[in-house]
């Protein structure tokens, strides 16, 4: 093994990468943007706080008290809608997904119930909402919970069934902390797969591989230098993603020795798949299309962005056949749940897949033209 | 008969098949140490396949090839450090500078104290050392490719169509570099389909056509043995000359409306033709008499039009 040739090729790859702005963007900046965008969305979901537009048609002391109660939840800020206007039109004009309407005679109905014990007296509050909005359900659930609490208090009897939530995790984690390991696995997969496919097909098409075949560097040395290069990119990309995650979202993730181990196996797996692809798909564009065909289903079905439990049963079974699923689970076990037993199990699966795919990749990779 | 020890390359009954296609068919030749050997042939004749087998990139179907006394199929890693290769349609890493590229290849060959500056000077790239490969013109790229082929100070240099696609000026610049290699005593295996290039640079020329070696020798010997005639070119004022020459038993061809070419045996034939035309009162605007060149030998042997006029830059087999 000529380590000088391996090192020289590694330096060439890193220099070329540093001078290729597009590659740098998609390898380093794109996953960070993904984390910033999705992190911001999930951050809001973790601590739902929103502005509720309320049209108070009663305009009484008790309706004002109801609005005050909503604000006291700490999760709602109330904005007033003119009582003279049309609430539906207002929602459309202002592109709102929810407006709460307190009806006229709210106070009178409440006094009838409380003062006269008239059980037939009630008041109907109206949700004017946009059913196509994905976030409106959680807002309405929050309001319903507040109103249920008020109803309970008015009944004057203590709650019988009470609930208490106990997390299976040692501490409470936010969704962003589940999301980041998936993004790391996805980014490393993309960089390793596309890095291998692009590098090999481009250099082969240009004839550089043919030139290298007339030098002392061997196929194994070339492959080793490329694996090292992909691993360095994976480490750099992961460090960048974690740095942004800690700085912007103050995440709480366990960083331990499992992380580089899992990344090594992931790089071997996807570089191996890339090598197999470039053996059978000759043109650079076709190879990129084939890589996309492998990457996209894996990205969306392996639980990188959402738990696979949200998918139908057959898709969950399929997901468990995909290597990226085990990488997501291994990283989450190591970084989020800190479950070393589970991490070992998932990592063993990845190691097996990595060894198999990589051996096939090496065997099918052509260096000299033997045909 | 030369001593086998003086042979840089020995090709013996080399055949290469791709399925039913026979790309190289029972080819044998030797290349002596220190000579410039030019391998000529039309596109698809089997030039690149042959040279890539010699360079250890491809495996022969049958026959033996030895480089510096070593079998190419068994001694790749002993042969490779002693040869330098400029492949056909050479390319390199887009975002490496000229200097970085040469440094990279010198490391692949584990060169101790590589003379990168000397190589840069040799191929006249001093002003371009910091330029990325992707920003170099075609001629500069080829010169860099030649420098890479020399980075390990090889005993044999293989140059596969080093001037294809270059403009005349860039081609002459590459020729100057190749003449420098010849003066250094390197064995140069030059694959080309430019006859002028082979005639100018080569000590020995081998012509391959349809996978078979059809002629081999020095350019002058090939011309001498295959083209025993003179080429007479006549600039004519009217068309009666064509008929007059035909009546005299010659076979004139028309290059342009006012230009006729005719092959004659010797100077006496030229005198006969000129006298006959004068007797007929046929005016001549100009004439040119010269010995045939390698291109005409090539055309005669391969039976093809000049390949340069329809040179294809794709990869030959």
Interface residues (C-beta under 8 A of the other chain):
Chain A: X2 X4 X5 X7 X8 X9 X11 X12 X15 X16 X19 X20 X206 X207 X208 X210 X211 X212 X213 X214 X215 X216 X217 X368 X369 X370 X371
Chain B: X18 X52 X55 X56 X57 X58 X59 X76 X77 X80 X81 X83 X85 X87 X88 X89 X90 X91 X92 X93 X94 X95 X96 X100 X104 X105 X107 X108 X109 X110 X132 X148 X158
